[in-house]
């Protein structure tokens, strides 16, 4: 995905930082990670984030005010993005477009609502955290 776009040095650094992160990163966490690479100002990070979102290479998780790299191979063609956010570990999984839009498209058709996009965030507990909680409770 990144290979199809001509990215600036800062954009490449930001997208790689997000790809290698274990979870969502705030703009300031990205800035701190990239300082050794010459990124010194928040504006440098925000410009890169804006362009990467425009290219749909990354997403903003609004409720966390943080960013994640896109993991859906053809996400740039969709008007839909969804996330499952673990309340225990703050892990974020990007949901496949068809999972998010299936019922909402039916609803929109039934009600005559014309949607321009969907951004859905679902909170809960991931499988790993549930299994860890169960293991702690049993012993």
Backbone bond lengths (Angstrom), bond angles and torsions (degrees), N, CA, C in turn:
res aa  C-N    CA-C-N  psi(-1)  N-CA   C-N-CA  omega(-1)  CA-C   N-CA-C  phi
1 X - - - 1.442 - - 1.518 110.57 -
2 X 1.324 118.41 -51.27 1.460 121.07 -178.96 1.522 110.81 -61.93
3 X 1.322 117.82 -32.64 1.456 121.95 -176.61 1.529 112.61 -63.60
4 X 1.330 118.60 -24.70 1.460 121.40 -177.16 1.526 112.32 -81.44
5 X 1.321 117.42 -6.38 1.455 121.57 -178.48 1.522 109.52 -120.11
6 X 1.306 115.86 141.37 1.458 120.11 174.83 1.528 107.39 -86.80
7 X 1.317 115.82 107.46 1.448 120.98 -176.14 1.526 110.61 -104.15
8 X 1.323 114.85 150.33 1.457 119.74 173.77 1.523 108.86 -73.94
9 X 1.326 115.61 169.28 1.462 120.52 178.27 1.533 110.76 -56.93
10 X 1.327 116.84 -47.44 1.463 120.58 -179.00 1.528 112.07 -64.21
11 X 1.330 116.67 -39.78 1.464 119.80 178.16 1.522 110.66 -63.27
12 X 1.332 117.07 -42.30 1.461 120.58 177.49 1.529 110.90 -62.02
13 X 1.335 116.31 -43.89 1.463 120.19 179.67 1.527 111.23 -61.47
14 X 1.321 116.55 -43.91 1.463 120.97 -178.66 1.521 110.82 -65.05
15 X 1.322 117.84 -47.57 1.464 119.53 -177.96 1.522 110.92 -65.61
16 X 1.320 117.89 -36.62 1.467 120.11 177.92 1.525 110.98 -69.05
17 X 1.330 117.46 -36.92 1.468 120.53 176.72 1.524 110.22 -62.18
18 X 1.324 116.22 -41.24 1.465 119.52 179.79 1.528 111.57 -70.30
19 X 1.314 116.72 -37.54 1.465 119.70 178.99 1.528 111.98 -64.76
20 X 1.330 116.33 -35.09 1.458 119.64 -176.80 1.533 112.84 -89.88
21 X 1.319 117.20 -7.01 1.467 120.81 -179.10 1.522 110.39 -73.03
22 X 1.319 115.35 149.42 1.461 120.93 177.63 1.524 112.09 -80.86
23 X 1.304 117.13 -13.26 1.455 121.93 -179.94 1.511 109.83 -160.65
24 X 1.313 117.49 -173.95 1.456 121.22 179.62 1.522 111.28 -63.09
25 X 1.325 116.36 147.56 1.458 121.74 178.95 1.520 109.80 -122.42
26 X 1.321 116.27 138.41 1.459 120.56 173.08 1.528 108.19 -75.98
27 X 1.305 116.35 164.75 1.465 120.46 178.38 1.525 110.67 -59.61
28 X 1.319 116.74 -38.68 1.467 119.51 -178.83 1.528 111.91 -73.25
29 X 1.326 118.10 -31.00 1.468 120.22 174.07 1.527 109.65 -66.93
30 X 1.331 116.45 -38.34 1.470 120.73 176.84 1.529 109.03 -63.82
31 X 1.317 116.60 -45.22 1.468 121.09 179.25 1.529 110.73 -56.80
32 X 1.318 117.40 -47.38 1.469 120.63 -179.85 1.524 111.55 -61.51
33 X 1.320 116.24 -39.65 1.468 120.28 179.72 1.528 111.74 -67.70
34 X 1.325 116.84 -31.27 1.464 120.75 -174.15 1.524 114.35 -97.21
35 X 1.315 117.92 -4.35 1.472 119.86 178.10 1.532 112.51 -53.01
36 X 1.334 119.86 -43.79 1.471 119.84 179.45 1.534 113.40 -62.35
37 X 1.334 116.63 -16.82 1.469 121.24 -179.47 1.526 112.01 -97.54
38 X 1.335 116.91 10.72 1.457 120.44 176.36 1.510 115.78 95.87
39 X 1.320 118.30 0.83 1.461 120.90 177.28 1.524 106.65 -85.17
40 X 1.330 116.51 115.71 1.464 120.83 -171.10 1.523 114.81 -113.97
41 X 1.315 118.43 -21.44 1.464 120.55 -171.77 1.528 111.68 -124.37
42 X 1.334 116.55 145.03 1.465 119.75 177.36 1.527 112.86 -55.44
43 X 1.333 116.96 -36.18 1.461 119.99 -178.59 1.530 111.53 -59.78
44 X 1.324 117.54 -35.13 1.470 120.69 177.97 1.527 110.19 -62.08
45 X 1.315 116.44 -41.27 1.465 121.23 -179.61 1.526 109.68 -70.25
46 X 1.325 117.46 -46.54 1.460 120.21 -178.02 1.529 111.94 -63.00
47 X 1.310 118.21 -38.28 1.474 120.17 176.42 1.519 110.81 -62.53
48 X 1.326 116.15 -44.66 1.471 120.19 178.89 1.529 110.17 -63.22
49 X 1.335 117.14 -44.21 1.469 120.92 179.74 1.522 111.02 -60.82
50 X 1.328 117.32 -44.20 1.470 120.98 179.81 1.524 111.13 -58.83
51 X 1.323 117.02 -46.28 1.466 120.52 -178.57 1.532 110.78 -67.93
52 X 1.324 117.19 -41.54 1.464 120.46 179.85 1.528 111.29 -65.34
53 X 1.330 117.49 -34.56 1.471 119.74 175.29 1.525 110.29 -69.69
54 X 1.314 116.78 -40.02 1.469 120.93 177.20 1.528 110.49 -58.68
55 X 1.331 116.09 -39.90 1.468 121.49 178.55 1.526 112.63 -79.49
56 X 1.337 116.37 -5.45 1.461 124.08 -179.05 1.524 112.50 60.44
57 X 1.340 114.77 35.65 1.461 120.48 175.03 1.525 110.81 -92.04
58 X 1.326 115.72 -18.56 1.461 121.86 177.07 1.522 108.09 -138.30
59 X 1.329 114.81 166.48 1.465 120.95 177.64 1.514 109.27 -132.51
60 X 1.321 115.13 152.10 1.460 120.54 172.40 1.516 108.06 -98.66
61 X 1.314 115.79 128.76 1.458 121.80 173.14 1.528 104.53 -91.32
62 X 1.314 115.80 98.49 1.463 121.90 -169.40 1.519 112.91 -57.27
63 X 1.318 117.43 -44.97 1.459 119.78 -175.01 1.525 112.80 -65.80
64 X 1.333 116.68 -19.61 1.460 121.16 -179.55 1.531 111.63 -106.25
65 X 1.328 116.64 -6.92 1.464 122.17 -173.78 1.527 109.89 48.65
66 X 1.334 114.07 49.10 1.463 121.64 -176.85 1.526 108.66 -140.54
67 X 1.324 115.32 170.54 1.461 121.38 -172.80 1.525 110.62 -126.44
68 X 1.343 115.18 149.52 1.458 122.20 176.05 1.524 108.52 -135.39
69 X 1.325 115.49 152.04 1.468 119.93 174.06 1.519 108.55 -74.43
70 X 1.310 116.16 144.20 1.458 120.95 177.36 1.520 109.33 -70.09
71 X 1.324 116.52 135.89 1.465 120.36 179.33 1.521 112.51 -112.94
72 X 1.326 117.58 -7.68 1.463 120.67 178.44 1.528 108.80 -84.30
73 X 1.323 117.96 125.48 1.468 120.35 -173.35 1.524 115.31 -60.67
74 X 1.314 118.59 -31.10 1.465 119.91 -178.84 1.525 111.34 -119.63
75 X 1.304 116.10 29.81 1.469 121.77 -177.20 1.521 111.96 -57.15
76 X 1.320 117.23 -33.54 1.461 121.06 -177.39 1.521 113.36 -61.13
77 X 1.340 117.62 -14.77 1.465 120.94 179.23 1.527 112.19 -94.39
78 X 1.332 118.20 -4.07 1.460 122.03 -174.46 1.513 112.53 -101.17
79 X 1.326 114.74 154.37 1.459 121.96 172.82 1.526 109.72 -103.21
80 X 1.323 116.08 13.85 1.447 121.39 -172.32 1.512 110.20 -129.40
81 X 1.323 115.90 136.02 1.459 120.61 172.88 1.520 107.57 -142.33
82 X 1.318 114.81 138.67 1.457 119.83 179.51 1.510 110.44 -140.80
83 X 1.337 115.07 148.44 1.452 121.05 -179.63 1.513 110.15 -132.99
84 X 1.327 115.61 141.98 1.461 122.83 168.31 1.522 105.16 -104.67
85 X 1.326 116.46 119.51 1.462 122.43 -174.29 1.522 108.96 -113.63
86 X 1.328 116.27 122.67 1.459 121.11 179.28 1.523 109.50 -79.98
87 X 1.307 116.28 125.21 1.463 121.30 -179.90 1.523 112.19 -73.47
88 X 1.329 117.55 -17.91 1.459 120.65 -179.61 1.523 112.42 -86.29
89 X 1.330 117.35 -51.62 1.470 120.79 -174.72 1.520 113.39 -106.33
90 X 1.342 117.61 -4.11 1.473 123.70 -176.56 1.522 112.86 63.84
91 X 1.322 117.46 17.05 1.459 120.74 174.50 1.518 110.14 -66.29
92 X 1.313 116.23 147.57 1.461 121.52 -178.94 1.521 108.80 -126.83
93 X 1.322 115.74 129.46 1.466 121.61 173.87 1.520 107.79 -115.03
94 X 1.322 116.11 131.21 1.465 120.00 176.12 1.524 107.82 -80.67
95 X 1.317 115.74 129.25 1.459 120.99 -178.21 1.529 110.50 -85.91
96 X 1.326 116.92 143.71 1.470 119.13 175.62 1.526 110.62 -60.59
97 X 1.312 116.42 143.90 1.461 122.78 -176.26 1.521 112.17 -54.04
98 X 1.325 117.64 -41.87 1.462 119.72 -177.14 1.529 111.94 -66.64
99 X 1.310 118.72 -29.68 1.461 121.95 177.83 1.525 110.06 -66.91
100 X 1.307 116.65 -40.85 1.454 121.53 -176.81 1.518 111.60 -74.98
101 X 1.303 117.84 -43.71 1.462 120.08 -169.52 1.527 115.40 -91.11
102 X 1.315 119.26 -15.67 1.467 122.04 -173.87 1.534 112.40 -50.39
103 X 1.302 117.79 -61.71 1.466 120.77 -176.62 1.518 112.07 -75.55
104 X 1.308 116.96 -32.38 1.465 119.09 -179.89 1.525 111.63 -68.96
105 X 1.321 117.25 -35.16 1.465 119.83 175.56 1.526 110.70 -64.66
106 X 1.338 116.93 -41.81 1.471 120.39 177.58 1.520 110.82 -62.09
107 X 1.334 116.27 -44.81 1.462 120.79 178.53 1.528 110.50 -60.65
108 X 1.320 116.60 -45.69 1.466 120.44 -178.99 1.525 110.78 -60.98
109 X 1.320 115.84 -41.65 1.462 119.32 179.84 1.530 110.49 -64.46
110 X 1.329 117.22 -42.86 1.465 121.55 -179.22 1.525 112.55 -65.73
111 X 1.319 117.06 -35.20 1.468 120.75 -175.64 1.522 113.32 -96.01
112 X 1.324 117.38 -9.19 1.456 120.52 -177.95 1.515 113.49 79.73
113 X 1.311 116.23 11.93 1.469 121.19 179.10 1.521 108.95 -78.12
114 X 1.319 116.43 130.31 1.462 121.10 178.29 1.521 107.23 -103.86
115 X 1.316 115.23 113.13 1.469 118.92 -176.88 1.518 110.67 -91.42
116 X 1.324 114.74 148.05 1.462 119.67 175.97 1.518 110.27 -104.52
117 X 1.317 117.02 -12.78 1.452 121.19 178.23 1.506 110.65 173.88
118 X 1.323 115.34 166.92 1.463 121.61 177.97 1.519 107.67 -134.94
119 X 1.313 115.39 132.04 1.462 121.59 170.39 1.520 105.73 -129.72
120 X 1.317 116.72 110.04 1.453 122.08 -173.07 1.526 109.75 -119.72
121 X 1.324 115.63 133.24 1.461 121.04 176.50 1.518 107.78 -124.92
122 X 1.323 115.55 121.66 1.454 122.20 -178.97 1.519 108.00 -112.00
123 X 1.321 116.92 125.62 1.471 121.74 179.52 1.520 109.34 -100.17
124 X 1.326 114.50 146.20 1.456 120.95 178.34 1.511 109.39 -179.99
125 X 1.317 115.98 -152.32 1.458 121.49 179.85 1.519 108.43 -126.83
126 X 1.327 116.23 129.02 1.471 120.38 -178.32 1.539 110.62 -72.92
127 X 1.302 115.42 165.06 1.459 121.97 -178.41 1.526 111.83 -59.04
128 X 1.327 117.52 -43.81 1.465 121.12 -178.65 1.520 111.05 -61.57
129 X 1.318 117.88 -46.02 1.474 120.98 179.81 1.522 111.03 -65.62
130 X 1.338 117.87 -39.29 1.464 120.59 177.33 1.516 110.92 -62.75
131 X 1.347 116.53 -42.88 1.462 119.92 178.77 1.527 111.29 -66.06
132 X 1.333 117.91 -39.29 1.463 121.41 177.02 1.523 111.53 -64.17
133 X 1.326 116.62 -41.86 1.462 120.93 178.15 1.524 110.98 -64.11
134 X 1.341 116.89 -40.49 1.464 120.79 179.08 1.523 110.59 -65.77
135 X 1.328 117.15 -40.12 1.463 121.06 179.95 1.530 110.64 -66.09
136 X 1.319 117.85 -39.69 1.464 121.46 178.33 1.510 111.82 -68.07
137 X 1.338 117.27 -34.78 1.449 121.57 -177.24 1.538 111.93 -72.95
138 X 1.322 116.11 -30.28 1.466 118.74 -174.61 1.526 112.70 -81.89
139 X 1.317 119.02 -19.30 1.474 118.77 -173.40 1.472 113.19 -108.28
